[in-house]
Amino acid sequence: MSDNIVEKITDKSQLISKIQRWVLLDSQLKIVNDKTKQLREMRSQLNSQISQYMLQNNMSNTKIDISDGDLRICEKKDYSSITFGYIERCLDELISDKTQVEYIIKYLKENREVNVSSEIKRTYKKK
């Protein structure tokens, strides 16, 4: 199934073959990712409906047996991403000197780790 990644392309026909394979795999991944997104959205809608019903009917501690386990409602905490805006707001609350806050934010931005790699990017023609 997998191509040998270290295999070098030595001529134009191999390049064309590899590009065709890449495009085929990229197309298949797009189909799978689109379907996955659709399934997640459907599951999320059902989650909301089921959770709402169970909470309204005092079933928050109820365990529902299913074929390979059980279902129950539980609380989940989702934390937002740590952004430079968030860090700056927090530092503004802690440090009264705005120039120090600006210096820290500038330092963090300039000294964060950057990984650079090459990749093929596909663009689609507009229909």
ABEGO torsion letter per residue (X at the ends): XBBBAABBBABAAAAAAAAAAAAAAAAAAAAAAAAAAAAAAAAAAAAAAAAAAAAAAGAAABBBBBAAEBBBBBBBBBBBBBBAAAAAAAAAAABABAAAAAAAAAAAAAABBBBBBBBBBBBBBBX
